[in-house]
Amino acid sequence: MVDNDTTVEEQKRATFLRDAQCKALQLFEEIEQRLIRPGISEKTLSDEIHELGAKRYGVRTHWHKRVIRSGPNTLLPYAENPPDRIIQPDDILFVDLGPVFEAWEADFGRTFVLGDDPIKKRLRDALQPVWAKVKSLYMEKPDMTGEKLYRIACDVAIEEGWGFGGQIAGHLISLYITKGSTGQMSSRDANGRRRHWILEIHLVD
């Protein structure tokens, strides 16, 4: 049984995390409107995103490296550090950020398509429905393991006509939704607090 103080604390934590998520969404809307374009390098875009986040949202740090991947680089896992690449007029690209708003971390990613390639647009447009379906299947059985949810993410991707491109399907700090993750996702942290997971969907053609 959870006492009232803990409940109030948890509500505050959840509110701060939702606020960070909302700010990240606003940041990404500005990135799409103002910064996504061909003819610049991935590193230049990363630097411009850092400057925008600092000036408009007070973001001074990111809790993981800023990941900007375009074209063939989008197929590489997070841990890779490919050579800088110039974004092309018909590219698909994604941006994955971990901005810290005040003391609260967000982890947010979006895929963008330049040009009119119908397959790239179809992949981009499939991401949100696949994410929502995987989340809904998790919510039916929130005690499942991280490995089970990873298998669900892979299966849903295949059902929708894609491959799953990630070695993980989300995480906490040092806890991952991946093969071999056998702990229950509903388990509490060392302080007895509810965990708030990040769900990540990486589709590939």
Disulfide bonds with the S-S distance in Angstrom:
none
